[in-house]
């Protein structure tokens, strides 16, 4: 059977669904997705994931499909099977789309699968002040959401221990409320909040000292040579629209060291062809950065924008309907594609956009560009942020090497085979 199915074939298979209400909603959903430009293969996948709901309805004597039925089927499916993360998300997404159609809701391009837990009301004012303090005010929305989740869990545990205000926190309560915290980043967030509460005089003592300090070993960054990066760029077929788009993405990653999330969020307003510069707010640090629009990138952008549809203001979109704006995952997919086409040896190394970013920074450090300048070019706010890139600066590390001491005593005897204990 060919990979792509015609809509009539999909409908013929949906006719196998005997339940009238489920079949009616499926017809409507397929028509809606077809009008949004979804491929026939995708329509077939939706049908494959939603068809088993009929068996669940038959087993439970359910005649009329309702949104609650789809969610109940999903829970039952998880108890009977052990699907992977991707499969679970795909089934759940299909059910949410069916439920949207059943409820008469407008088409939603993307569903959110989780919500950020809320801070207990009795702690809300103190947490709000904490997030407005200078030490966290410049952090991205994504980081704020992650920290909010950590604090919500911690403060909810505090409430379960009988504490309703930050002023009533004690070392015992803090330790009990942190007993299930294993993430180093969560420890850091809780520690910062407790330090803030002490500095503001809300708590009598600095309870942050009771939070464990975890240290994460920074690995040696994966980097690639100039010749390998050139091979990646040469692997792009710049005669096609896809190649024109991908070439711009690669230049932003391997020449300007822009993060994947910032490339995905790049807008027309960020480009200034008069001053030949690119300016944008970094998602990770929420700080502005301005980079030069190097000649190769300017030429590639000019060629790409002649064909690109940028009505929504964004630069990069998918190649197929419904032509949504690329996310970070799409940028990773583009980079990985040309690592593969360029036949770059990635054995034991990462091969995403960040490896290109690391390659740029390492190359600058090896060329004796000052660390402060590298930090500014990469858009880091912390002076220690590029410290681990120095691990790739082999020549400078050799200058710091100290001679191996001459063995003596029992260690010397051991090397000669004389000591066995």
Buried (B, 14 or more C-beta within 10 A) or exposed (E): EEEEBEBEBBBEBBEEBEBEBBBEBBBEBBBBBBEEEBBBEBBBBBBBBBBEBBEBBEEEEBEEBBBEBBBBBBEEBEEEEEEEEEEBEBBBBBBBBBBBBBEEEEEEEEEEEEEEBEBBEBBEEBBEEBBEEEEBEEBBEEBBEBBBBBBBBBBBBBBEBEBEEBEEBBEEBBEBBBEEBEEEEBBBBBBBBBBBBBEEEBBEEBBBEBBEEEEEEEEEBBBBEEEBBEBBBEBBEBEEEBBBBBBBBBBBBBBBBBBBBBBBBBEEEBBEEEEEEBEBEBBBBBEEBEBBBBEEBBBBBEBBBEEBEEEEEBBBBEEEBEEBBBBBEBBBEBBBBBBEBBEBEBEEBEBBBBBBBBBBBBBBBBEEEEBEEBBEBBBBBEEEBBEBBBEBBEEEEEEEEEEEEEEEEEEEEEEEEEEEE
